[in-house]
Amino acid sequence: MQLLDFEKPAVELERELEKLRAKAASQDIDLSAEISTMESKLAETRARIYENLTPWQRVQIARHTARPFMLDYVAHAFSDFCELHGDRHIGDDASMPGGFARLGDRRVVVIGHQKGRDTKENLKRNFGSAHPEGYRKALRLMKLAEKFGLPVIALIDTPGAFPGIGAEERNIAEAIAFNLKEMMLLKVPIVAVVLGEGGSGGALGIGVADRVIMLENAYYSVISPEGCAAILWKHRKHAPEAAEAMKLVAPDLKKLDLIDDVVPEPTGGAHHDHHATAAAFREVVSRHLDELEKISVSKLLDARYAKFRNFGECQSQA
């Protein structure tokens, strides 16, 4: 598993604990007191590390290769997933899977960005950066959801939309812009959840929603910390300072009223327990859908429009 620098103290204790357990088992020695002491120390160390995370450390966790991705949530939080393919214009985009599913007893349409964990899968999924046909497929599925009166759940996890020549030739800017307009008018509840990375227009292309939710260690921003550092400080090494200044992590965005809720992660981050994270995700998303389904369509659309119009408030100083 990928090891982050700030996790090293806890990982070293985990290794010592495993050695103690192995010694007790192989030599038939009672080391229960030592094991209990080590377990307590490990729990304290983990709590200390993860209760005081910096924004840059949260960005690193959001990018962790063992973190649950879109299809992991589909497997652990949803049931009866039926994937649909193609945008009916160019082709299919494996970096933006989607289809019909059930969340508990509720039928939904789920779409989202999918990353890969190894080179082969990352090439297939284009590192989670969708092409124009991915956004057009997502909109096609959202229109199906509207036709059948199903809520839409959008799972965001992308460093950004794909910036290649082919994507530009097929007009990725128009595809994202059209999604923004159409999602604002969609006559069914929409819940967007930032699972890990929420990068720029690539995230916004499926991010116009009645409720915008983030995982505790996800981030959501107009540019990456490295990109911001390269512009303002002229070097990517200043990414930690950029992450601090940008207010891009869930706790900061919640305080600024730019998101509606935060899904708690297990101690150590979502990559340490996919099932517990999926259970927390299911509870929070279901609760918001329960609230949204009680609202009339006209009020839902008015509230969605007002929500995004209210972004970007500033205070002037005399």
VEXGULUM-215811 format. One record per residue (C-alpha): residue number from 1; residue in three letters; x, y, z. Coordinates in nm, 4 decimals, padded with zeros to 6 digits. Example, Ala and Ser with C-alpha at 12.3 -4.5 7.8 and 13.67 -1.06 7.14 Angstrom:
VEXGULUM-215811
+-----+------+----------+----------+----------+
! pos ! code !        x !        y !        z !
+-----+------+----------+----------+----------+
!   1 !  ALA !  01.2300 ! -00.4500 !  00.7800 !
!   2 !  SER !  01.3670 ! -00.1060 !  00.7140 !
+-----+------+----------+----------+----------+
END
This chain:
VEXGULUM-215811
+-----+------+----------+----------+----------+
! pos ! code !        x !        y !        z !
+-----+------+----------+----------+----------+
!   1 !  MET !  00.0000 !  00.0000 !  00.0000 !
!   2 !  GLN !  00.1158 !  00.3543 ! -00.0759 !
!   3 !  LEU !  00.2787 !  00.5043 !  00.2350 !
!   4 !  LEU !  00.2401 !  00.8757 !  00.3048 !
!   5 !  ASP !  00.5195 !  01.0486 !  00.4962 !
!   6 !  PHE !  00.3057 !  01.1587 !  00.7901 !
!   7 !  GLU !  00.1710 !  00.8030 !  00.8310 !
!   8 !  LYS !  00.5143 !  00.6545 !  00.9050 !
!   9 !  PRO !  00.4942 !  00.6667 !  01.2889 !
!  10 !  ALA !  00.1678 !  00.4689 !  01.2827 !
!  11 !  VAL !  00.2982 !  00.2241 !  01.0219 !
!  12 !  GLU !  00.6099 !  00.1532 !  01.2288 !
!  13 !  LEU !  00.3925 !  00.0773 !  01.5301 !
!  14 !  GLU !  00.1727 ! -00.1499 !  01.3154 !
!  15 !  ARG !  00.4813 ! -00.3474 !  01.2149 !
!  16 !  GLU !  00.5962 ! -00.3805 !  01.5749 !
!  17 !  LEU !  00.2484 ! -00.4977 !  01.6720 !
!  18 !  GLU !  00.2494 ! -00.7618 !  01.3979 !
!  19 !  LYS !  00.5893 ! -00.8862 !  01.5149 !
!  20 !  LEU !  00.4583 ! -00.9225 !  01.8696 !
!  21 !  ARG !  00.1522 ! -01.1138 !  01.7505 !
!  22 !  ALA !  00.3636 ! -01.3390 !  01.5303 !
!  23 !  LYS !  00.6071 ! -01.4099 !  01.8156 !
!  24 !  ALA !  00.3224 ! -01.4903 !  02.0561 !
!  25 !  ALA !  00.1678 ! -01.7298 !  01.8014 !
!  26 !  SER !  00.4876 ! -01.9027 !  01.6867 !
!  27 !  GLN !  00.6477 ! -01.9467 !  02.0287 !
!  28 !  ASP !  00.3272 ! -01.9961 !  02.2276 !
!  29 !  ILE !  00.4136 ! -01.7088 !  02.4627 !
!  30 !  ASP !  00.1622 ! -01.4954 !  02.6501 !
!  31 !  LEU !  00.2330 ! -01.1427 !  02.5287 !
!  32 !  SER ! -00.1206 ! -01.0146 !  02.5761 !
!  33 !  ALA ! -00.0125 ! -00.7288 !  02.8055 !
!  34 !  GLU !  00.2531 ! -00.6078 !  02.5605 !
!  35 !  ILE !  00.0136 ! -00.6430 !  02.2677 !
!  36 !  SER ! -00.2567 ! -00.4475 !  02.4501 !
!  37 !  THR ! -00.0092 ! -00.1688 !  02.5334 !
!  38 !  MET !  00.1078 ! -00.1541 !  02.1713 !
!  39 !  GLU ! -00.2528 ! -00.1453 !  02.0431 !
!  40 !  SER ! -00.3319 !  00.1485 !  02.2719 !
!  41 !  LYS ! -00.0204 !  00.3324 !  02.1612 !
!  42 !  LEU ! -00.1083 !  00.2706 !  01.7949 !
!  43 !  ALA ! -00.4630 !  00.4005 !  01.8448 !
!  44 !  GLU ! -00.3340 !  00.7135 !  02.0193 !
!  45 !  THR ! -00.0757 !  00.7753 !  01.7466 !
!  46 !  ARG ! -00.3344 !  00.7387 !  01.4706 !
!  47 !  ALA ! -00.5773 !  00.9696 !  01.6480 !
!  48 !  ARG ! -00.3064 !  01.2315 !  01.6977 !
!  49 !  ILE ! -00.2035 !  01.2197 !  01.3323 !
!  50 !  TYR ! -00.5499 !  01.2260 !  01.1792 !
!  51 !  GLU ! -00.7050 !  01.4789 !  01.4139 !
!  52 !  ASN ! -00.4475 !  01.7390 !  01.3105 !
!  53 !  LEU ! -00.4194 !  01.6965 !  00.9350 !
!  54 !  THR ! -00.3063 !  01.9937 !  00.7273 !
!  55 !  PRO ! -00.4872 !  02.0727 !  00.4001 !
!  56 !  TRP ! -00.1895 !  01.9374 !  00.2028 !
!  57 !  GLN ! -00.1996 !  01.6109 !  00.3970 !
!  58 !  ARG ! -00.5707 !  01.5797 !  00.3164 !
!  59 !  VAL ! -00.4895 !  01.6350 ! -00.0516 !
!  60 !  GLN ! -00.2387 !  01.3486 ! -00.0307 !
!  61 !  ILE ! -00.5010 !  01.1225 !  00.1277 !
!  62 !  ALA ! -00.7540 !  01.2232 ! -00.1402 !
!  63 !  ARG ! -00.5083 !  01.0979 ! -00.4037 !
!  64 !  HIS ! -00.4195 !  00.7740 ! -00.2245 !
!  65 !  THR ! -00.4171 !  00.4826 ! -00.4694 !
!  66 !  ALA ! -00.5871 !  00.2504 ! -00.2184 !
!  67 !  ARG ! -00.8729 !  00.4929 ! -00.1566 !
!  68 !  PRO ! -01.2146 !  00.3616 ! -00.2661 !
!  69 !  PHE ! -01.3018 !  00.4782 ! -00.6160 !
!  70 !  MET ! -01.6394 !  00.5294 ! -00.7823 !
!  71 !  LEU ! -01.6998 !  00.1630 ! -00.8685 !
!  72 !  ASP ! -01.5952 !  00.0584 ! -00.5166 !
!  73 !  TYR ! -01.8829 !  00.2677 ! -00.3801 !
!  74 !  VAL ! -02.1120 !  00.1183 ! -00.6419 !
!  75 !  ALA ! -02.0117 ! -00.2286 ! -00.5192 !
!  76 !  HIS ! -02.0315 ! -00.1557 ! -00.1445 !
!  77 !  ALA ! -02.3095 !  00.1048 ! -00.1105 !
!  78 !  PHE ! -02.5395 !  00.0276 ! -00.4054 !
!  79 !  SER ! -02.7007 ! -00.2860 ! -00.5448 !
!  80 !  ASP ! -02.8371 ! -00.4072 ! -00.8806 !
!  81 !  PHE ! -02.6007 ! -00.1835 ! -01.0790 !
!  82 !  CYS ! -02.6667 ! -00.1971 ! -01.4533 !
!  83 !  GLU ! -02.4009 ! -00.0062 ! -01.6442 !
!  84 !  LEU ! -02.4961 !  00.1762 ! -01.9630 !
!  85 !  HIS ! -02.2447 !  00.2744 ! -02.2292 !
!  86 !  GLY ! -02.1933 !  00.5347 ! -02.4984 !
!  87 !  ASP ! -02.2866 !  00.8976 ! -02.5615 !
!  88 !  ARG ! -02.4702 !  00.8277 ! -02.8918 !
!  89 !  HIS ! -02.2272 !  01.0634 ! -03.0700 !
!  90 !  ILE ! -01.8665 !  00.9406 ! -03.0512 !
!  91 !  GLY ! -01.8457 !  00.6345 ! -02.8285 !
!  92 !  ASP ! -01.8010 !  00.5197 ! -02.4709 !
!  93 !  ASP ! -01.5713 !  00.6734 ! -02.2079 !
!  94 !  ALA ! -01.4452 !  00.4254 ! -01.9480 !
!  95 !  SER ! -01.3393 !  00.7100 ! -01.7183 !
!  96 !  MET ! -01.7081 !  00.8025 ! -01.6645 !
!  97 !  PRO ! -01.9103 !  00.4868 ! -01.5862 !
!  98 !  GLY ! -02.2768 !  00.5133 ! -01.5029 !
!  99 !  GLY ! -02.6089 !  00.3364 ! -01.5029 !
! 100 !  PHE ! -02.9129 !  00.2338 ! -01.3040 !
! 101 !  ALA ! -02.8749 !  00.1088 ! -00.9459 !
! 102 !  ARG ! -03.0466 !  00.0849 ! -00.6099 !
! 103 !  LEU ! -02.9481 !  00.2715 ! -00.2960 !
! 104 !  GLY ! -03.1292 !  00.0734 ! -00.0299 !
! 105 !  ASP ! -03.4862 !  00.0465 ! -00.1601 !
! 106 !  ARG ! -03.4547 !  00.3538 ! -00.3792 !
! 107 !  ARG ! -03.3947 !  00.3299 ! -00.7558 !
! 108 !  VAL ! -03.1373 !  00.5825 ! -00.8760 !
! 109 !  VAL ! -02.9080 !  00.6685 ! -01.1626 !
! 110 !  VAL ! -02.5436 !  00.6837 ! -01.0552 !
! 111 !  ILE ! -02.2629 !  00.8371 ! -01.2621 !
! 112 !  GLY ! -01.9063 !  00.9276 ! -01.1750 !
! 113 !  HIS ! -01.5349 !  00.9440 ! -01.2474 !
! 114 !  GLN ! -01.3377 !  00.6211 ! -01.2193 !
! 115 !  LYS ! -00.9618 !  00.6047 ! -01.1667 !
! 116 !  GLY ! -00.7302 !  00.3052 ! -01.1923 !
! 117 !  ARG ! -00.4932 !  00.1478 ! -00.9404 !
! 118 !  ASP ! -00.2295 !  00.0223 ! -01.1803 !
! 119 !  THR ! -00.0903 !  00.1356 ! -01.5142 !
! 120 !  LYS ! -00.3169 ! -00.0874 ! -01.7218 !
! 121 !  GLU ! -00.6356 !  00.0259 ! -01.5483 !
! 122 !  ASN ! -00.5259 !  00.3905 ! -01.5426 !
! 123 !  LEU ! -00.4752 !  00.3810 ! -01.9182 !
! 124 !  LYS ! -00.8231 !  00.2319 ! -01.9585 !
! 125 !  ARG ! -00.9788 !  00.4891 ! -01.7224 !
! 126 !  ASN ! -00.7576 !  00.7749 ! -01.8470 !
! 127 !  PHE ! -00.6499 !  00.8475 ! -01.4868 !
! 128 !  GLY ! -01.0046 !  00.9582 ! -01.4045 !
! 129 !  SER ! -00.9977 !  01.2464 ! -01.6543 !
! 130 !  ALA ! -01.3057 !  01.2241 ! -01.8719 !
! 131 !  HIS ! -01.3293 !  01.3042 ! -02.2431 !
! 132 !  PRO ! -01.6184 !  01.5026 ! -02.3975 !
! 133 !  GLU ! -01.8065 !  01.1789 ! -02.4650 !
! 134 !  GLY ! -01.7882 !  01.0993 ! -02.0927 !
! 135 !  TYR ! -01.9739 !  01.4186 ! -02.0059 !
! 136 !  ARG ! -02.2220 !  01.3651 ! -02.2893 !
! 137 !  LYS ! -02.2836 !  01.0095 ! -02.1714 !
! 138 !  ALA ! -02.3371 !  01.1392 ! -01.8173 !
! 139 !  LEU ! -02.5962 !  01.3876 ! -01.9444 !
! 140 !  ARG ! -02.7688 !  01.1152 ! -02.1485 !
! 141 !  LEU ! -02.8039 !  00.9087 ! -01.8303 !
! 142 !  MET ! -02.9295 !  01.2087 ! -01.6346 !
! 143 !  LYS ! -03.1970 !  01.2646 ! -01.8993 !
! 144 !  LEU ! -03.2964 !  00.8989 ! -01.8604 !
! 145 !  ALA ! -03.3230 !  00.9565 ! -01.4862 !
! 146 !  GLU ! -03.5498 !  01.2544 ! -01.5504 !
! 147 !  LYS ! -03.7651 !  01.0502 ! -01.7886 !
! 148 !  PHE ! -03.8218 !  00.7792 ! -01.5264 !
! 149 !  GLY ! -03.8384 !  01.0127 ! -01.2253 !
! 150 !  LEU ! -03.5216 !  00.8806 ! -01.0600 !
! 151 !  PRO ! -03.2799 !  01.0831 ! -00.8485 !
! 152 !  VAL ! -02.9257 !  01.1297 ! -00.9796 !
! 153 !  ILE ! -02.6154 !  01.0595 ! -00.7712 !
! 154 !  ALA ! -02.2922 !  01.2002 ! -00.9182 !
! 155 !  LEU ! -01.9636 !  01.0702 ! -00.7736 !
! 156 !  ILE ! -01.6789 !  01.3145 ! -00.8376 !
! 157 !  ASP ! -01.3164 !  01.2010 ! -00.8319 !
! 158 !  THR ! -01.0999 !  01.3624 ! -01.0990 !
! 159 !  PRO ! -00.7898 !  01.5816 ! -01.1228 !
! 160 !  GLY ! -00.9713 !  01.7562 ! -01.4091 !
! 161 !  ALA ! -01.1237 !  01.6969 ! -01.7502 !
! 162 !  PHE ! -00.8845 !  01.5541 ! -02.0101 !
! 163 !  PRO ! -00.6928 !  01.8443 ! -02.1755 !
! 164 !  GLY ! -00.5660 !  01.6543 ! -02.4810 !
! 165 !  ILE ! -00.5898 !  01.7642 ! -02.8437 !
! 166 !  GLY ! -00.8622 !  01.5094 ! -02.9225 !
! 167 !  ALA ! -01.0754 !  01.6338 ! -02.6343 !
! 168 !  GLU ! -01.0362 !  01.9906 ! -02.7564 !
! 169 !  GLU ! -01.1261 !  01.8867 ! -03.1115 !
! 170 !  ARG ! -01.4433 !  01.7216 ! -02.9805 !
! 171 !  ASN ! -01.5208 !  02.0380 ! -02.7810 !
! 172 !  ILE ! -01.4832 !  01.9416 ! -02.4178 !
! 173 !  ALA ! -01.5516 !  02.2988 ! -02.3031 !
! 174 !  GLU ! -01.8922 !  02.2920 ! -02.4745 !
! 175 !  ALA ! -01.9707 !  01.9469 ! -02.3308 !
! 176 !  ILE ! -01.9036 !  02.0660 ! -01.9749 !
! 177 !  ALA ! -02.0823 !  02.3990 ! -02.0240 !
! 178 !  PHE ! -02.3881 !  02.2250 ! -02.1682 !
! 179 !  ASN ! -02.3966 !  01.9898 ! -01.8680 !
! 180 !  LEU ! -02.3920 !  02.2877 ! -01.6313 !
! 181 !  LYS ! -02.6966 !  02.4371 ! -01.8019 !
! 182 !  GLU ! -02.8901 !  02.1120 ! -01.8327 !
! 183 !  MET ! -02.8206 !  01.9980 ! -01.4759 !
! 184 !  MET ! -02.9540 !  02.3282 ! -01.3479 !
! 185 !  LEU ! -03.2851 !  02.2453 ! -01.5218 !
! 186 !  LEU ! -03.3065 !  01.8712 ! -01.4467 !
! 187 !  LYS ! -03.6425 !  01.7968 ! -01.2849 !
! 188 !  VAL ! -03.5248 !  01.5299 ! -01.0403 !
! 189 !  PRO ! -03.3163 !  01.5535 ! -00.7201 !
! 190 !  ILE ! -02.9387 !  01.5561 ! -00.7737 !
! 191 !  VAL ! -02.6787 !  01.4740 ! -00.5096 !
! 192 !  ALA ! -02.3098 !  01.5195 ! -00.5940 !
! 193 !  VAL ! -02.0420 !  01.3642 ! -00.3731 !
! 194 !  VAL ! -01.6710 !  01.4500 ! -00.3997 !
! 195 !  LEU ! -01.4994 !  01.1190 ! -00.3203 !
! 196 !  GLY ! -01.1364 !  01.2232 ! -00.3549 !
! 197 !  GLU ! -01.0179 !  01.4838 ! -00.6026 !
! 198 !  GLY ! -01.2594 !  01.7487 ! -00.7236 !
! 199 !  GLY ! -01.0629 !  01.9252 ! -00.9917 !
! 200 !  SER ! -01.1904 !  02.2322 ! -01.1765 !
! 201 !  GLY ! -01.4410 !  02.2047 ! -01.4643 !
! 202 !  GLY ! -01.3884 !  01.8297 ! -01.4774 !
! 203 !  ALA ! -01.5637 !  01.8086 ! -01.1411 !
! 204 !  LEU ! -01.8235 !  02.0764 ! -01.2158 !
! 205 !  GLY ! -01.9292 !  01.8929 ! -01.5323 !
! 206 !  ILE ! -02.1292 !  01.6551 ! -01.3109 !
! 207 !  GLY ! -02.1316 !  01.8752 ! -01.0006 !
! 208 !  VAL ! -02.4386 !  02.0993 ! -01.0345 !
! 209 !  ALA ! -02.6601 !  01.9489 ! -00.7652 !
! 210 !  ASP ! -02.9205 !  02.0186 ! -00.4988 !
! 211 !  ARG ! -02.6780 !  01.8833 ! -00.2400 !
! 212 !  VAL ! -02.3004 !  01.8890 ! -00.2746 !
! 213 !  ILE ! -02.1313 !  01.6571 ! -00.0262 !
! 214 !  MET ! -01.7646 !  01.5784 !  00.0332 !
! 215 !  LEU ! -01.5762 !  01.2950 !  00.1953 !
! 216 !  GLU ! -01.3855 !  01.4169 !  00.4989 !
! 217 !  ASN ! -01.0456 !  01.3939 !  00.3273 !
! 218 !  ALA ! -01.1488 !  01.4988 ! -00.0238 !
! 219 !  TYR ! -01.0688 !  01.8318 ! -00.1858 !
! 220 !  TYR ! -01.2601 !  02.0525 ! -00.4315 !
! 221 !  SER ! -01.0938 !  02.3422 ! -00.6123 !
! 222 !  VAL ! -01.0595 !  02.5387 ! -00.9341 !
! 223 !  ILE ! -00.6946 !  02.4321 ! -00.9721 !
! 224 !  SER ! -00.4583 !  02.1839 ! -00.8084 !
! 225 !  PRO ! -00.2308 !  02.3064 ! -00.5280 !
! 226 !  GLU !  00.0676 !  02.2342 ! -00.7529 !
! 227 !  GLY ! -00.0830 !  02.4422 ! -01.0345 !
! 228 !  CYS ! -00.1603 !  02.7292 ! -00.7982 !
! 229 !  ALA !  00.1940 !  02.7153 ! -00.6542 !
! 230 !  ALA !  00.3458 !  02.7197 ! -01.0031 !
! 231 !  ILE !  00.1503 !  03.0366 ! -01.0862 !
! 232 !  LEU !  00.1831 !  03.2308 ! -00.7596 !
! 233 !  TRP !  00.5144 !  03.1046 ! -00.6207 !
! 234 !  LYS !  00.6706 !  03.0013 ! -00.9549 !
! 235 !  HIS !  00.7460 !  02.6528 ! -00.8156 !
! 236 !  ARG !  00.5447 !  02.3417 ! -00.7339 !
! 237 !  LYS !  00.7342 !  02.2915 ! -00.4055 !
! 238 !  HIS !  00.5035 !  02.5521 ! -00.2526 !
! 239 !  ALA !  00.1979 !  02.3290 ! -00.2993 !
! 240 !  PRO !  00.1477 !  02.2882 !  00.0809 !
! 241 !  GLU !  00.1223 !  02.6670 !  00.1234 !
! 242 !  ALA ! -00.1116 !  02.6857 ! -00.1749 !
! 243 !  ALA ! -00.3366 !  02.4144 ! -00.0299 !
! 244 !  GLU ! -00.3586 !  02.6091 !  00.2953 !
! 245 !  ALA ! -00.4438 !  02.9357 !  00.1208 !
! 246 !  MET ! -00.6977 !  02.7898 ! -00.1229 !
! 247 !  LYS ! -00.9412 !  02.6566 !  00.1426 !
! 248 !  LEU ! -01.0042 !  02.3498 ! -00.0725 !
! 249 !  VAL ! -01.0720 !  02.0778 !  00.1871 !
! 250 !  ALA ! -01.4079 !  01.9729 !  00.3267 !
! 251 !  PRO ! -01.3916 !  02.1418 !  00.6709 !
! 252 !  ASP ! -01.3051 !  02.4789 !  00.5137 !
! 253 !  LEU ! -01.5619 !  02.4526 !  00.2342 !
! 254 !  LYS ! -01.8342 !  02.3608 !  00.4850 !
! 255 !  LYS ! -01.7545 !  02.6711 !  00.6900 !
! 256 !  LEU ! -01.7812 !  02.8796 !  00.3720 !
! 257 !  ASP ! -02.1221 !  02.7198 !  00.2897 !
! 258 !  LEU ! -01.9912 !  02.5978 ! -00.0464 !
! 259 !  ILE ! -02.0851 !  02.2381 !  00.0354 !
! 260 !  ASP ! -02.3807 !  02.0991 !  00.2271 !
! 261 !  ASP ! -02.2406 !  01.8075 !  00.4268 !
! 262 !  VAL ! -01.9288 !  01.6036 !  00.5036 !
! 263 !  VAL ! -01.9119 !  01.2229 !  00.5094 !
! 264 !  PRO ! -01.6899 !  01.1131 !  00.8003 !
! 265 !  GLU ! -01.4065 !  00.8742 !  00.7218 !
! 266 !  PRO ! -01.2623 !  00.6026 !  00.9471 !
! 267 !  THR ! -00.9517 !  00.6940 !  01.1464 !
! 268 !  GLY ! -00.6655 !  00.6711 !  00.9012 !
! 269 !  GLY ! -00.8750 !  00.7651 !  00.5991 !
! 270 !  ALA ! -01.1138 !  00.5869 !  00.3646 !
! 271 !  HIS ! -00.8331 !  00.3696 !  00.2234 !
! 272 !  HIS ! -00.8106 !  00.1874 !  00.5569 !
! 273 !  ASP ! -01.1734 !  00.0677 !  00.5551 !
! 274 !  HIS ! -01.3751 !  00.0724 !  00.2320 !
! 275 !  HIS ! -01.6836 ! -00.0888 !  00.3861 !
! 276 !  ALA ! -01.7129 !  00.1547 !  00.6795 !
! 277 !  THR ! -01.6679 !  00.4496 !  00.4440 !
! 278 !  ALA ! -01.9333 !  00.3142 !  00.2064 !
! 279 !  ALA ! -02.1753 !  00.2679 !  00.4979 !
! 280 !  ALA ! -02.1242 !  00.6298 !  00.6093 !
! 281 !  PHE ! -02.1634 !  00.7446 !  00.2473 !
! 282 !  ARG ! -02.4914 !  00.5524 !  00.2093 !
! 283 !  GLU ! -02.6335 !  00.6990 !  00.5312 !
! 284 !  VAL ! -02.5542 !  01.0614 !  00.4425 !
! 285 !  VAL ! -02.6684 !  01.0403 !  00.0786 !
! 286 !  SER ! -02.9921 !  00.8592 !  00.1727 !
! 287 !  ARG ! -03.0707 !  01.1224 !  00.4341 !
! 288 !  HIS ! -03.0349 !  01.4048 !  00.1815 !
! 289 !  LEU ! -03.2422 !  01.2210 ! -00.0791 !
! 290 !  ASP ! -03.5168 !  01.1727 !  00.1808 !
! 291 !  GLU ! -03.5240 !  01.5507 !  00.2292 !
! 292 !  LEU ! -03.5079 !  01.6376 ! -00.1416 !
! 293 !  GLU ! -03.7870 !  01.4019 ! -00.2455 !
! 294 !  LYS ! -04.0299 !  01.5912 ! -00.0211 !
! 295 !  ILE ! -03.9762 !  01.9136 ! -00.2193 !
! 296 !  SER ! -04.1875 !  01.9997 ! -00.5250 !
! 297 !  VAL ! -04.0114 !  02.0198 ! -00.8614 !
! 298 !  SER ! -04.0618 !  02.3963 ! -00.8978 !
! 299 !  LYS ! -03.9205 !  02.4685 ! -00.5518 !
! 300 !  LEU ! -03.6369 !  02.2233 ! -00.6111 !
! 301 !  LEU ! -03.5310 !  02.4055 ! -00.9297 !
! 302 !  ASP ! -03.5621 !  02.7490 ! -00.7671 !
! 303 !  ALA ! -03.3523 !  02.6408 ! -00.4696 !
! 304 !  ARG ! -03.0874 !  02.4821 ! -00.6944 !
! 305 !  TYR ! -03.0579 !  02.8023 ! -00.8978 !
! 306 !  ALA ! -03.0408 !  03.0210 ! -00.5870 !
! 307 !  LYS ! -02.7801 !  02.7920 ! -00.4314 !
! 308 !  PHE ! -02.5278 !  02.8479 ! -00.7093 !
! 309 !  ARG ! -02.6151 !  03.2143 ! -00.7621 !
! 310 !  ASN ! -02.5240 !  03.2800 ! -00.3991 !
! 311 !  PHE ! -02.1683 !  03.1531 ! -00.4453 !
! 312 !  GLY ! -01.8888 !  03.4053 ! -00.4672 !
! 313 !  GLU ! -02.0006 !  03.6565 ! -00.2041 !
! 314 !  CYS ! -01.7294 !  03.8955 ! -00.0896 !
! 315 !  GLN ! -01.6894 !  04.1690 !  00.1665 !
! 316 !  SER ! -01.5458 !  04.5052 !  00.0705 !
! 317 !  GLN ! -01.3307 !  04.7009 !  00.3117 !
! 318 !  ALA ! -01.3675 !  05.0751 !  00.3369 !
+-----+------+----------+----------+----------+
END
